Amino acid sequence: MNSTPGRGPRDAANRDRAIARLRHLTIGTTIAGVAAVGAFGVVAAASYSGASTDVTTAAVTGTGTGTTTGTSTSSTSGTTTIQPTAAPTAAATAAPAKTSTSGSAHATSGGS
């Protein structure tokens, strides 16, 4: 009683054709996805002109004299000019200090 009506060689052939169709559909979808990513990259590269190199910063320089009298009074005189300087270069930064905590914590993201 393990036989089911309509399950013969014809149904095995139908199953094989369905599996082949599924395989072709999967391969076609993969190729289309790779092509879409490549096209997106080409459009992004063509439309991005790059970072601007016209970076100008200003430095305040001053000439004059400063005097201090007493403990909390000061006065300055002279001229102050602002001169453009070259863009700053990236300075090396130290790694952040490691800290440790004790107790329990609970972090969530998203969800409501």
N, C-alpha and C positions, 0 to 999 in steps of 0.2 A: 503494500500500500504506500510505498514511497514515491510512486509516479504521479505526476500531475498532468492532467489532460492539456495538450497544447505545448508541452515541453519536449520538443524533439530537435532534430538537427537544424531545422529552420530557425528556432529560437536561439540556438547557439550562434548561428551566423549573424542574426540580428544583433546579438550582444557584442560580437566581435566588431561589427560595423559601427555600433554606437561607441565602443571604446576607441576605435580609430578616429571617429569624428571628434571625440573629446580630446584626444591627443593632438590632432591638428588644430583645434580651437585653442588649446593651451599654448602650443608653439607659436601660433599666429599672434596671440595676445602678448606673449613675451617679446616677440620681435617688434610689434607696434609700440610697446612701452619703451623699449630701448631706443627706438627711433625718435619717439616723442621727447625723451630726456636729452638726446643729442641735439634735436632741433631747438629745444628751449635753451640749451647752453650756447648754441650759435647765435641765437637772437640776443641773449643776455650779453655775450661778448661783443657783438656788433653795436649794441646800443649804449654800452658803458664807456665813457670817454676817459675814465681814470680819475685819480685824485688830482686836485689842483696843486701846483707847485708854487703858487704865488702867495705864500704865507708870510705875513709881515707882523712883527711884534714891535712894541715900543719900549724903550728904556728911558727912565727919567734921570737926567743928569743935572747937576746943579753946581753953580759956583757962588761963592759968597762967604760970609763969615758967620759964625755962630758964637754967641757968648752966653755964658751961664753965670748968674750972680745969685748968691744965696743958695737955697736948697731946692726951690721949686719954680724959679723964674728963668725963662730962656727966650732969646730973640734971635732971629736970623735975618739976614739981608742979602740980596744978590739976585741973580737971574736963574730961572729954571727953563731948560729946553727939553723937548722930547725928540729923541732921535730914533729912527727905525733901526732895528738890528736884524740879524739873520735869524732864521727859524731855530728854535731850540732843538737839540738832539736828545734822543732818548737816553736817560740816565739809568744806570743799573740800580735796581731796587733790591733791598734785602728781603729775604723770605719772612713772612709774618711769624711772630713768636707763637709757639705751640702752647695752648692752654688746655687744662683739663677741668672737668666739672664732675660733680657727683650728684646723684639723685636720678630721678626718672624724667624722661621727656616724652612728649607726644607730638608728632608732626603729621599734618594732614595737607593734602593738596587737592584742589578741585572738589567736586562733590557738594552736595547740599544736604 
